[in-house]
Amino acid sequence: MKIKRCNKPGSSSRVNSSGFSLIELLVAIAVFLIISAAALSLVKKHVPLVSTQQNQAGLNISMRNALAQLEVDVVNAGTGYYQGVNIPTWPIGITIVNSSPGADCYNAATLTYSANCFDTLNVIAIDSNTPPSNPQDIGANCVSTTSSSLFVTPVAPTTLAGLAADFHTGDQLLLVKSDGSQMATTILTSDGQVSGGKVKLAHNPTGTDGTNTTSNDPLAISNTADSNKLGTQFCNTDWVLKLAPITYSVDASNAADPRLMRTQNGQSTVIADQIIGFKVGALIWNGAADSNSYSFDANTYAHDWALVRSVRVSMIGRTAPDPANTFKNTFDNGPYKVQAISVVVNPRNLSMNDGGG
């Protein structure tokens, strides 16, 4: 028996498919937009944080690299050995020029530091490309640095012409007694030249006490406070050495970016940017035992560089200033992050004359 199905009038044999209504679609879009706006807001807030962290990490790496380079240089301070030149009590390895910050050191309105905010560290090194020579005047065995010229004789196999070619205007010399008991320093005013079977070196004369003016002694080697270490008479068993110092100082000429500089042989290299603090102290040998604190004023030990046994360098750096940033640090209330780092270095060549220590 067959059953016949009949469709009602107006009905359809197709099954209707369901879908989103316009209202549902608009609600979904609105929810998506709200979530997207929240996500973008979070990203926008975190981008500066990531940038700040990257800047801080870069500052930290820069400062650590700078002090690592400084440490390598300072640990070798006082290296004055040459083949055939054995000075048993080498008189000097580093000199420190401590600043005297005044009221104008930091300008809070412009976020700038002036040059008198920073110390200077000089590592006294000898030019290894210029052989040592013996002072010997024309017709005499000794020379005096109070004169405007001195004569030197080369040590074989160095020739007169070869030695003369090593000296140029502006070079700084160190004259040292063979036993290291006295020294003098001066600046050449002309290139070396062969004269009378010797090499003539014209220079700025020292004072009668062996001292020099600042312009004639940019390394701050000589000073009246340390006059017992200075001399003016040097003879043919003594030594004339050409210096190739390494100087660490802060260049504040660009107010927006004070930079730590390393200068050697007239070439300056930036080794750290945005440096707002550079202080150098010294631990001093007092004849019986080392002191237990660092002095950041060379006047307290009368600039007697032979007493320096250890050097402490403290440095402060900052991220680039951002005046629009509401953040203010607690160091100088500037709109930037700051980091401090320090290192203590024991120059291996400055502990040879400790007496019973």
C-alpha positions in Angstrom: 0.0 0.0 0.0 1.5 3.3 -1.0 1.2 6.5 1.1 1.0 9.6 -0.9 2.4 12.8 0.8 1.1 16.1 -0.1 2.7 19.5 0.5 0.6 22.2 2.0 0.0 25.2 -0.2 2.8 27.8 0.2 5.3 25.5 1.8 8.7 24.7 0.4 10.5 21.4 0.2 14.0 23.1 1.0 15.4 23.4 4.5 16.0 27.0 5.6 19.7 27.7 6.6 20.3 29.9 9.7 22.9 32.9 9.8 24.1 36.1 11.6 21.6 38.9 11.7 22.8 42.4 11.0 22.5 43.3 14.7 24.6 40.3 15.7 27.3 41.3 13.1 27.4 44.9 14.4 27.7 43.7 18.0 30.6 41.3 17.0 32.4 44.2 15.2 31.9 46.5 18.3 33.4 43.8 20.6 36.3 43.3 18.2 37.0 47.0 18.1 37.0 47.3 21.9 39.4 44.4 22.4 41.7 45.7 19.6 41.7 49.2 21.2 42.6 47.8 24.6 45.4 45.7 23.0 46.8 48.7 21.1 46.7 50.8 24.3 48.7 48.2 26.2 51.2 47.9 23.4 51.5 51.7 23.2 52.2 51.9 27.0 54.8 49.1 26.8 56.8 50.4 23.8 58.4 53.2 25.8 59.2 50.8 28.6 60.9 48.4 26.2 62.8 51.4 24.7 63.8 52.5 28.2 65.0 49.1 29.1 67.0 48.8 25.9 68.6 52.2 26.6 69.5 51.2 30.1 71.0 48.0 28.9 73.0 49.8 26.2 74.2 52.3 28.9 75.2 49.5 31.2 77.2 47.7 28.4 78.8 51.0 27.3 80.0 51.9 30.9 81.3 48.3 31.6 83.2 48.3 28.3 84.7 51.7 29.1 85.9 50.7 32.5 87.3 47.4 31.1 89.4 49.4 28.7 90.5 51.8 31.5 91.4 48.9 33.8 93.6 47.4 31.1 95.5 50.7 30.7 95.8 51.5 34.4 97.0 48.1 35.5 100.0 48.6 33.2 100.7 52.2 34.5 104.3 52.8 35.2 105.6 50.4 32.6 108.9 52.0 31.8 111.1 49.0 31.0 113.3 49.1 28.0 116.0 46.6 27.1 119.1 48.1 28.7 117.1 50.5 30.9 116.5 49.3 34.4 115.2 52.0 36.7 114.7 50.2 40.1 112.3 52.7 41.6 110.2 53.9 38.7 108.9 57.3 40.0 105.5 57.7 38.3 102.7 55.7 36.8 99.6 57.7 37.0 98.7 61.3 37.7 95.2 62.5 38.8 93.8 65.9 38.3 90.8 66.3 40.6 88.1 68.8 39.7 86.7 71.5 42.0 83.0 71.5 41.1 81.4 74.9 41.6 77.9 76.2 41.8 77.8 76.1 38.0 78.7 72.5 37.7 75.2 71.3 36.9 72.5 73.4 35.3 69.1 71.9 36.2 67.3 74.0 33.7 69.3 72.8 30.7 70.2 69.4 32.1 73.9 70.1 31.4 77.2 69.5 33.2 80.3 71.7 32.8 83.9 70.6 32.3 84.8 71.4 35.9 82.5 68.6 37.1 84.9 65.8 36.1 88.3 64.5 37.1 91.1 63.6 34.7 93.3 60.4 34.8 96.6 60.3 33.1 98.3 56.9 32.6 102.0 57.6 32.1 103.4 55.3 29.4 106.5 55.4 27.4 106.6 55.5 23.6 107.8 52.1 22.7 108.7 53.3 19.2 111.2 55.8 20.5 114.3 54.3 22.1 115.7 55.8 25.3 118.7 58.1 25.1 121.3 59.5 27.5 121.4 63.3 28.2 124.8 64.8 27.5 125.5 68.4 26.8 128.1 69.7 24.3 131.4 69.6 26.1 129.9 68.4 29.3 128.5 65.3 30.9 125.3 66.8 32.2 122.4 68.9 31.0 120.1 71.3 32.9 116.4 71.4 32.1 116.4 75.1 33.1 118.0 75.7 29.7 115.9 75.9 26.5 117.6 72.9 24.9 119.2 69.6 25.8 121.4 67.2 23.9 121.1 63.4 23.9 123.1 60.5 22.6 121.4 57.4 21.2 122.0 53.9 22.5 123.4 51.6 19.9 122.2 50.4 17.4 120.1 53.6 17.1 121.6 56.2 14.9 121.6 60.0 15.4 119.3 60.5 12.4 117.0 57.8 13.5 116.7 59.2 17.0 116.2 62.8 15.8 113.3 61.7 13.5 111.4 60.3 16.5 111.0 63.7 18.2 108.5 66.3 17.2 107.1 69.6 18.3 104.7 69.2 21.2 106.1 65.8 22.4 106.5 65.6 26.2 109.7 64.2 27.6 110.4 62.6 30.9 114.0 62.8 32.2 114.8 60.3 34.9 117.8 59.7 37.1 119.2 56.2 36.6 118.2 55.3 40.2 114.7 56.8 39.8 115.4 59.4 42.6 114.5 62.4 40.6 112.8 63.4 37.4 111.8 66.3 35.2 109.4 66.8 32.3 109.2 69.3 29.5 107.5 69.9 26.1 109.5 70.1 22.9 109.2 73.4 20.9 110.7 72.0 17.7 111.5 68.7 16.0 114.7 66.9 16.9 117.8 67.6 14.9 121.3 66.3 14.7 123.9 68.8 15.9 127.5 68.4 16.9 127.4 64.6 17.0 124.3 64.6 19.2 120.6 65.1 18.9 119.4 68.5 19.9 116.0 68.8 21.6 114.7 72.3 22.0 112.1 72.5 24.8 110.4 74.8 27.3 112.7 75.2 30.2 111.7 74.1 33.7 111.8 76.4 36.7 114.9 76.3 39.0 113.0 73.8 41.2 112.2 71.5 38.3 108.5 72.5 38.1 106.6 73.5 35.0 103.6 75.6 34.1 100.4 73.7 33.3 100.8 74.4 29.6 104.3 73.0 29.7 103.2 70.0 31.7 99.7 68.9 30.6 100.1 65.6 32.4 100.5 67.3 35.8 103.7 65.4 36.6 105.6 68.2 38.3 104.4 70.4 41.1 105.9 72.4 44.0 104.3 70.1 46.6 106.4 67.2 45.3 109.6 69.2 44.8 111.8 66.5 46.5 111.1 64.2 43.5 112.1 66.8 40.9 115.5 67.7 39.5 117.1 69.9 36.9 120.5 68.2 36.4 120.7 65.0 34.4 123.9 63.3 33.3 125.1 60.7 30.8 124.0 57.7 32.9 120.5 59.0 33.2 117.7 58.7 30.7 115.5 60.8 28.4 112.2 59.1 27.5 109.5 60.2 25.1 106.0 59.8 26.7 103.0 58.3 25.0 100.5 58.9 27.8 96.9 57.7 27.9 94.4 60.3 29.2 90.9 59.7 30.3 88.7 62.8 30.6 85.2 63.9 29.9 84.5 66.2 26.9 81.6 68.4 27.9 81.7 70.7 24.9 78.5 69.1 23.6 76.1 70.0 26.4 73.6 67.4 25.3 76.1 64.5 25.4 79.1 64.7 27.7 81.5 61.9 26.5 84.3 60.0 28.2 87.3 60.2 26.0 90.5 58.1 25.7 93.4 60.1 24.2 96.7 58.7 23.1 99.3 60.1 20.7 96.9 63.0 19.9 94.1 60.7 18.9 90.9 60.9 20.9 88.3 58.1 21.0 84.8 58.2 22.5 84.5 55.2 24.8 81.2 56.1 26.5 78.4 58.6 25.9 76.2 60.5 28.3 78.7 60.5 31.2 77.7 62.9 34.0 80.1 61.7 36.7 83.8 60.8 36.5 85.8 60.8 39.8 89.2 59.3 40.4 90.7 58.6 43.9 93.9 57.1 45.1 94.9 54.8 48.0 98.2 56.0 49.4 101.2 54.2 50.9 102.1 56.0 54.1 105.5 54.4 54.8 104.2 51.8 57.3 101.0 50.5 55.9 98.4 51.3 53.3 95.7 53.8 54.2 92.2 52.3 54.2 90.4 55.0 52.3 90.6 56.6 48.9 91.4 60.3 48.6 89.7 62.2 45.8 91.9 65.3 46.4 95.5 64.9 45.3 96.4 67.9 47.5 95.9 65.6 50.6 99.0 63.5 49.6 100.9 66.5 48.0 100.6 65.0 44.5 103.3 62.5 45.5 102.6 60.1 42.7 105.2 57.6 44.0 102.8 57.0 47.0 99.9 55.8 44.8 99.2 52.1 45.3 95.7 51.7 44.0 93.2 53.7 42.0 89.5 53.9 42.3 87.4 55.2 39.4 83.7 56.0 39.8 81.5 56.8 36.8 77.9 57.8 36.4 76.1 57.6 33.1 72.6 58.5 32.0 70.2 57.6 29.2 69.4 60.3 26.7 67.4 63.2 28.3 63.7 63.2 27.5 62.1 66.5 28.8 58.7 65.2 27.9 59.0 62.3 30.3 57.4 62.8 33.7 60.0 60.5 35.3 62.6 62.2 37.4 65.6 60.3 38.9 66.7 60.9 42.5 70.4 61.7 41.6 69.9 65.1 39.9 66.1 65.1 39.3 66.7 64.8 35.5 64.2 63.2 33.1 66.4 60.2 32.5 67.7 57.0 34.1 71.1 57.0 35.7 73.6 54.2 36.5 76.7 54.2 38.5 79.7 51.9 38.3 83.2 51.8 39.9 86.4 49.8 39.6 89.5 49.5 41.8 92.7 48.9 39.9 96.1 48.0 41.4 98.7 49.1 38.9 101.3 46.2 39.0 104.2 48.6 38.5 103.4 51.0 41.4 104.1 48.6 44.3 107.8 48.1 43.7 108.9 50.6 46.4 106.8 49.7 49.4 109.7 49.4 51.8 108.8 46.7 54.3 105.2 46.4 53.0 
